[in-house]
C-alpha cells in the first residue's frame, strides 16, 4: 500500500509540473505576442512619421520654387512684389515686410526685404548701437560695436573697446577674428561682449546681407525704424500711418520728423533691396518642416538668382 501511494503521489507531482510548464510557456507566448504587437505599432507609427515628413519636405520645396518663380517674374516695389500670375500662389502681391501669408491652411510664407533691417555684414554703426540700447540698456554697447567692426575689418589693430586676435587668444578661444564680412548670423555669438540673451533679442532686426545704399521704413519693424532713423515712437507712428495707408510721405514732413531727406547723395530711403530673406513653413497644428533661405534676385552665370544661405528641416 505504501508503494502504491508513492507512485500515485509521484504522478501528481508530474502532472502539476506539466501544468506549471504549460502556464509558463503560455505566459512567454503572450509576452512575445504583446511585444510583437508593440513593435508592429511602433513601426507603423515610424512609417507614418516618415511619410508625413517626406510630404512636408516635398510640399515646402514645391511652394518655395513657386514663390521664387513668382518673385522673379513679378515687380518689386518699396513694400511688396506684385505677382504677374495670381494663380501661382493664390494672391496677387507678396508683402516684403515679413508678413505671414497663408498659401493654404497648412503652409505659410514670409518674405523680408533686407533693406528693412540693420546690416551687420561689414561692420556696424550708430543705428546698431541704438538698437542694442532699445532692446537691452545694460549691454556694453561700445564693446560689442567695436568688436564687431574689428571682427569684419581687414587689419589686426583693435579699436579702443574692440577685440582682435590677441584678445581671443588671451581668453583661450580656439579662433581669431574673421577679418572679412559676416558669413552667417550665429557668428555674432563668437564676438566679444555678445551674449546669447542679447543675440536672441536683436536677431529679428538685423541681417548679414550687405546694405544697398539705403534704409526702407516700408518693410521695417517699428523698433528698426526708431533705431535706424533715431526718432521717437510718436514720430515713428506718423510715418507708419502713411506706410499703412499706402501713401508716399511728403519729403518736407519726413525731414521735419527725422532730420533727413528721403533722397540724398549718400542714401535713398524707401528703396527696396533685391536681397530677400524667405521662410516657408509646413504644418497645420505643429511645424513639420521649414525652409529658411537668403536669396538675391540678381542673375548669375548659371541662374537668374543667387542663393546665399539655405537651411531646412
C-alpha positions in Angstrom: 0.0 0.0 0.0 2.8 2.3 0.8 4.4 1.7 -2.5 1.2 2.4 -4.5 0.7 5.6 -2.6 4.1 6.8 -3.5 3.6 6.0 -7.2 0.3 8.0 -7.2 2.0 10.9 -5.4 4.8 10.9 -8.0 2.2 11.0 -10.8 0.5 14.0 -9.2 3.8 15.9 -9.0 4.5 15.3 -12.7 1.0 16.5 -13.6 1.5 19.6 -11.5 4.8 20.3 -13.1 3.3 19.9 -16.6 0.6 22.4 -15.7 3.1 24.9 -14.4 5.2 24.4 -17.5 2.2 25.0 -19.7 1.3 28.2 -17.9 4.9 29.4 -18.1 5.0 28.7 -21.9 1.7 30.4 -22.4 2.9 33.4 -20.5 6.0 33.6 -22.6 3.9 33.3 -25.8 1.6 36.1 -24.6 4.5 38.3 -23.7 6.1 37.7 -27.1 2.8 38.4 -28.7 2.4 41.7 -26.8 5.9 42.7 -27.6 5.5 41.8 -31.3 2.2 43.8 -31.4 4.0 46.8 -29.8 6.9 46.5 -32.3 4.4 46.5 -35.2 2.6 49.5 -33.9 5.9 51.4 -33.4 7.0 50.5 -37.0 3.6 51.7 -38.3 3.9 54.9 -36.3 7.5 55.5 -37.5 6.5 54.9 -41.1 3.6 57.4 -40.7 6.0 60.0 -39.3 8.5 59.4 -42.2 5.6 59.7 -44.6 4.4 63.0 -43.1 8.0 64.3 -43.1 8.5 63.4 -46.8 5.2 65.0 -47.7 6.1 68.1 -45.7 9.5 68.4 -47.3 8.2 67.9 -50.9 5.4 70.4 -50.4 7.7 73.0 -48.8 10.2 72.8 -51.6 7.5 72.9 -54.2 6.0 76.1 -52.6 9.4 77.6 -52.3 10.1 77.0 -56.0 6.7 78.5 -56.9 7.4 81.5 -54.7 10.8 82.1 -56.3 9.3 82.0 -59.8 6.6 84.4 -58.7 9.2 86.8 -57.3 11.4 86.6 -60.4 8.5 87.3 -62.8 6.9 89.9 -60.5 7.5 93.6 -60.0 9.4 94.7 -56.9 8.1 97.9 -55.2 9.0 99.5 -51.9 6.8 97.3 -49.8 5.7 94.3 -51.9 6.2 92.2 -55.0 3.4 92.4 -57.5 2.8 88.9 -58.8 2.3 88.6 -62.6 0.1 85.4 -62.2 -2.1 85.3 -59.1 -2.9 81.6 -59.7 0.6 80.6 -58.7 0.1 81.1 -55.0 -3.4 82.4 -54.7 -2.7 86.1 -54.3 -1.5 89.0 -56.5 1.1 90.6 -54.2 3.7 89.4 -51.7 4.4 91.8 -48.8 8.2 92.1 -48.2 7.9 93.1 -44.5 7.9 89.6 -43.1 4.1 89.4 -43.0 2.8 85.9 -42.9 0.8 84.7 -45.9 -1.2 81.5 -46.0 -0.8 79.6 -49.2 -3.2 77.1 -47.7 -4.2 76.2 -44.2 -1.1 74.1 -43.5 1.6 76.1 -45.3 2.7 79.7 -45.0 5.4 82.0 -46.4 7.3 85.1 -45.1 9.4 87.4 -47.2 11.6 90.1 -45.7 13.3 92.9 -47.7 16.8 93.2 -46.1 16.8 97.0 -46.5 14.2 96.9 -43.8 16.8 95.5 -41.3 20.1 96.7 -39.9 23.0 95.2 -41.7 26.0 93.7 -39.7 27.6 92.4 -42.9 30.7 94.6 -42.9 30.5 96.3 -39.6 28.0 98.4 -37.6 27.2 102.0 -36.9 25.1 104.2 -34.8 21.8 102.5 -35.8 23.1 99.2 -34.4 24.2 100.9 -31.2 20.8 102.5 -30.9 19.1 99.1 -31.4 21.1 97.5 -28.6 20.2 100.3 -26.3 16.5 99.9 -27.1 16.4 96.1 -26.5 18.9 95.9 -23.6 20.1 99.1 -22.0 22.5 97.1 -19.7 24.6 95.7 -22.5 28.1 97.0 -23.3 27.2 98.8 -26.5 30.7 100.2 -27.2 32.5 96.9 -26.6 30.0 95.0 -28.9 30.1 97.5 -31.7 33.9 98.0 -31.7 34.4 94.2 -31.5 32.1 93.6 -34.5 33.9 96.2 -36.5 37.3 94.6 -35.5 35.9 91.2 -36.5 35.0 92.3 -40.0 37.8 94.7 -40.9 41.0 93.5 -42.6 43.6 94.5 -40.0 44.6 93.2 -36.6 44.6 96.5 -34.8 41.9 96.7 -32.1 39.6 99.6 -31.6 39.6 101.3 -28.2 36.8 98.9 -26.9 37.2 96.2 -29.5 38.9 92.8 -29.8 41.4 91.4 -32.3 43.4 88.1 -32.3 45.4 88.9 -29.2 42.2 89.2 -27.1 40.7 85.9 -28.2 43.9 84.0 -27.8 44.3 85.6 -24.3 41.0 84.2 -23.1 41.7 80.8 -24.6 39.3 80.9 -27.6 40.2 78.5 -30.4 39.5 81.1 -33.1 40.5 84.6 -34.2 38.5 87.3 -36.0 37.4 86.6 -39.5 38.8 89.9 -40.8 36.2 89.7 -43.5 32.5 90.3 -43.8 30.0 88.2 -41.8 29.1 84.9 -43.4 26.4 83.6 -41.0 24.3 85.1 -38.3 25.5 82.9 -35.5 29.0 84.3 -36.0 27.9 87.1 -33.7 28.0 84.8 -30.8 31.7 84.4 -31.1 32.3 88.1 -30.7 33.4 89.8 -27.5 30.5 91.2 -25.5 27.8 89.3 -27.3 25.6 87.1 -25.1 23.0 84.5 -26.1 20.3 86.6 -24.5 21.2 89.7 -26.4 21.6 87.8 -29.6 18.0 86.5 -29.4 16.7 90.0 -28.8 18.4 91.6 -31.8 18.2 88.8 -34.3 14.8 89.8 -35.7 16.1 93.2 -36.6 19.5 92.5 -38.2 20.7 90.9 -41.4 24.0 89.5 -42.7 23.2 90.8 -46.2 25.1 93.9 -47.3 23.4 97.3 -47.2 22.4 98.5 -50.6 22.7 102.2 -50.1 19.5 102.9 -48.2 17.0 102.0 -45.5 13.4 101.1 -46.2 11.0 102.0 -43.5 8.2 100.5 -45.5 9.4 97.0 -44.7 11.0 97.6 -41.3 9.8 96.6 -37.9 8.8 99.5 -35.6 12.0 99.1 -33.4 14.2 99.1 -36.5 12.6 102.3 -37.8 13.2 104.0 -34.4 16.9 102.8 -34.3 17.7 103.5 -37.9 16.2 106.9 -38.1 16.9 107.9 -34.5 13.4 109.1 -33.9 10.7 109.0 -31.2 7.9 106.5 -31.1 5.5 109.4 -31.8 7.2 110.3 -35.0 7.5 106.7 -35.9 3.7 106.3 -35.7 3.2 109.3 -38.0 5.5 107.7 -40.6 3.9 104.3 -40.1 0.4 105.7 -40.7 1.5 106.8 -44.2 3.0 103.4 -44.8 -0.1 101.5 -43.7 -2.3 103.6 -45.9 0.0 103.1 -48.9 0.7 106.8 -49.2 4.0 108.5 -50.0 5.1 110.6 -47.1 5.9 114.2 -48.2 9.7 114.9 -48.2 9.3 118.0 -46.1 7.2 116.2 -43.4 9.7 113.4 -43.4 12.6 115.9 -42.9 10.7 117.6 -40.0 10.2 114.2 -38.3 13.7 112.7 -38.9 16.1 115.4 -39.9 16.7 113.5 -43.2 15.7 113.9 -46.8 14.2 110.8 -48.4 16.7 111.2 -51.3 20.3 112.3 -50.9 23.7 111.8 -52.3 24.5 109.3 -49.5 21.4 107.2 -49.5 17.8 106.6 -50.8 15.2 105.8 -48.2 12.1 103.7 -49.0 14.1 101.8 -51.6 13.8 98.0 -51.6 16.7 95.7 -51.7 16.9 92.7 -54.1 18.3 90.6 -51.2 15.4 88.8 -49.6 15.1 86.5 -46.6 12.5 83.8 -47.2 10.7 81.4 -44.8 8.4 78.6 -46.0 6.7 76.7 -43.1 4.7 73.5 -43.5 2.4 72.3 -40.7 -1.2 72.6 -39.5 -1.2 72.2 -35.7 2.6 72.0 -35.4 5.6 72.9 -37.5 6.6 69.8 -39.5 9.1 71.4 -41.9 10.7 74.8 -42.5 12.9 76.3 -45.2 14.9 79.4 -44.4 16.8 80.9 -47.3 18.6 84.1 -48.3 18.1 85.0 -51.9 19.5 87.6 -54.2 17.3 88.5 -57.2 20.4 89.1 -59.2 21.3 86.9 -62.2 24.5 84.8 -62.0 26.4 83.0 -64.7 24.1 79.9 -64.3 20.8 81.2 -62.8 18.6 84.2 -62.7 19.1 84.4 -58.9 21.6 83.6 -56.2 21.2 81.5 -53.0 23.4 82.9 -50.2 22.2 80.6 -47.4 19.8 77.7 -47.1 18.5 75.9 -44.0 15.8 73.3 -43.9 14.4 70.7 -41.6 
